Amino acid sequence: MKKSEKKENIKKENVKGLDKKRAKEEKKEELTLKEDEVREVIVEKSAGFNFIEVVIIMIITLIFGGLAGAFIMYTAGNQMFLPTMENGDKVPSELVEFLEVYNELKENYYDTIDPKELSESGIKGLLSYLGDPFSSYMSEEETEAFNQQVAGYYVGIGAEVAQYTDGRVVIHSLFDNGAAMNAGLMVDDQIIKVENESVEGMELSDISDLLKGAEGTSVNVTILRGEEEMNFTLVRRKVDIKSVTSDVIETEDKKIGKITIDIFAENTYDQFEQELTKLEADGIEALIIDVRNNAGGHLSVVENIASLFIPKGHVIYQLETKGIKQPIYSTSNSTFKLPVVVLINGASASASEILAAALKESYGATLVGTTTYGKGTVQTTHTLSSGSQIKYTIQKWLTPNGNWVNEKGIDPDIEVKKEDGDFSIEADGSTDQVLDKAIEVLTTE
């Protein structure tokens, strides 16, 4: 049996709530990485945003208006205000007291108050009232990072950086055609300065803040390669993030393709289709789709991926809005007929659950692993006039058979779990028992 090379587990900063633990090969000495080790790309996308709250995202046309367009007119004499909307209508009566409190605190509180932060706290309070962990407020910075994440790209130098327990910061991997690769940086180069500022003693998140910046701007990075100190000027630019990888597993009896999906970003469908086409050209006889530790993403993307397998006219999932159900059907003329196994675990959420349920109930795939997270709602975003966003729940989603998996998850057909509860893929260098079971299922069919 031919498998991917065993890799050592590397922990990343948990900036997404269900951030995937990626196993990386340690090429030199074996050193334990710090708990808060992060990729530059992940740090630039996080800033306090919990990605498990995202799961399914439907980006809709952003409509400006409502409270974002409200303004307050003051009289010089007594500081009374006459709240109106931009269209001239009065602010609804139930909001008048809200604005009165805002104005009273801003003008008369004994200590200094930041009006923007006061306003943001009020918005957060409105969302908190919903009691919905998946409805939240994102600042302008968090909004930018979030949009990059679900778009499948980030702006930076195109390198993954790691920090060891001894404080050293090194280039851990390079993105194809990124600024770092094109400039000649190499894996294991030690970063010692950024903009001539020593990084010694700094946290990795702070170093990442120095590396990130607007597209087209430059940053000077000083590295140590062996005994030689070298300087590089890198121009930050947009880098596509690869969210889909594939491999061929050959057994004595069968040639099996394996596709891993890390996130359902805007560019994930194109990547998935390319990898699937490549595997089919290689003559695979069965397919494994791995969505373990995949916390979700775009609803339309998972719909398109499912349509590559599910025949036209069959249900992919259902949407429920205030009690009204709407089946979503496959519109493609799928010709894929091979056996499929989907690998799932407790960190498979949202879009991952949609795909697993769709392939199980409308295609006949087998689910192997452990029960999924259980996220059965759909969120949308609305951009405010400040550039910040609110994210809130608008619908439920149901499986093709009408099951709502919220807070229950999807049970596997074949349960396989490690005794220590660690479902990281080959995290400790041991055999991936879930993958082995999937191979067994496919070779005995």
C-alpha positions, 0 to 999 in steps of 0.5 A, a space after each residue: 500500500 502506498 500512502 502519503 509520507 508520515 508527518 509530524 503534528 504542528 499546532 497552529 494558533 486556534 484563530 478559527 475555533 476549529 483551525 485544522 492541525 496540520 502535520 508537517 515534516 521536521 527536516 532538521 532537529 526535532 524541536 517542540 513548536 510553541 502552542 501559539 505557532 501560526 501561519 502568517 496567513 492565519 494571523 492575517 485572517 483572525 484577530 479574535 474571530 472564531 471560525 467555527 461560528 462561520 461554518 456556512 457562509 452565503 455572501 449576499 449583496 450588501 445593502 446600506 441603510 437602517 441604523 448604519 445610515 442614522 445620524 443625530 442632530 443636536 441643538 446648541 442650547 440643551 444638547 437635545 437630539 432629533 434622531 432621523 434617518 438619511 431618508 428623513 424618516 424618524 428613528 423608530 420609537 423603540 430605538 430612541 432610548 438607545 440613542 439617548 443613552 449613547 448620547 448621555 454616556 458620550 457627553 457626560 460620563 466622568 471618564 473618557 469614552 471612545 465613541 466608536 467603541 461605545 457604538 460597537 458595544 451597543 451593536 454587540 449587545 443587539 446581537 447578544 440578545 439573539 442568544 445565537 453563537 453564530 451571530 456576531 459583530 466583526 470590526 473593520 479589521 476582522 471583516 477584512 480578514 474574514 473576507 480574505 479567508 472565505 475568498 481563499 486568498 491572503 495578502 502577505 509575503 507568501 510564507 508560513 512562519 513557525 516559532 520554536 520553544 527556543 525562540 527561533 522564528 523560521 520559514 516553515 513553508 513557502 507558497 508557490 509564486 509568492 513573494 518569498 519564494 520568488 525572492 529566493 527565501 528558503 525553508 528553514 531560513 531563520 528570520 532575525 529582523 523585520 524592517 531592521 527591528 530584531 524579532 528576538 523575544 517577540 511573540 509570533 503574532 507580533 512578528 506576523 503583524 510586522 510581516 503583513 500589510 497592504 497589497 503592493 507595499 514592501 517589507 524588509 526581512 533579514 534572515 540567517 541562513 547557516 552562518 550568513 546573514 541576508 536581507 530581502 525586500 519583499 512586496 506583499 501581494 495576494 496569494 491563493 491558498 490551496 484548500 484541496 489536495 489529492 493523492 493516489 493510494 494503491 492496494 493489492 486489489 484497488 487504486 483509490 483516490 483521496 481528496 482532502 478539503 481544508 475549507 470551502 472557500 471561493 476557489 475551492 470548487 475549481 481546485 476540487 474539480 481539477 484534483 478529481 479530474 486528475 484522479 479519474 485520469 489516473 484510473 482510480 476505482 474508488 474515492 475517499 473525501 476527507 473533511 475532518 477538521 474542516 469547519 465549513 465555508 461557502 454554501 454555494 461551493 459545497 453545493 457545486 462540489 456535491 453536484 459533481 456526484 449527485 445526479 440531476 434532479 436529486 436533492 443536495 440539501 434543504 433550506 428552511 426559512 420560518 417553517 417553509 422548506 425549499 429543496 436544493 436540487 443538483 443541476 449537473 449531469 454527473 457521470 461519476 459512479 465510483 464508490 465514495 467514502 467520506 471521512 468525518 469527525 467532531 470538527 467537521 462542521 457546516 458545509 462539511 456536514 452538508 457534503 457528508 449528508 448529501 453524499 450519504 443520502 443522495 449518492 450512497 456514500 459511506 461515512 467513516 469516523 466520528 459524529 460531526 459537530 452539528 451546525 445546522 444553520 446558515 449565516 449571511 453578512 451585512 456591511 455597515 457604513 464603517 466597513 465593519 460587518 454583522 454576521 447573523 443567522 437567516 435559515 436552517 439547513 436540512 439533509 436531503 431526507 429532511 433531518 436537522 443536524 443542529 447540536 446533534 451532528 451526523 453519525 458515521 456509518 462506521 465509527 472509528 476513533 482513537 483512544 486518546 480522542 486525537 483525530 489529527 491526521 497522522 498527528 503523532 506519526 501513527 497509522 491513520 486508523 480512520 483512513 485505514 478503515 476507509 480503505 478496508 471498506 473500499 477494497 472489500 466492496 
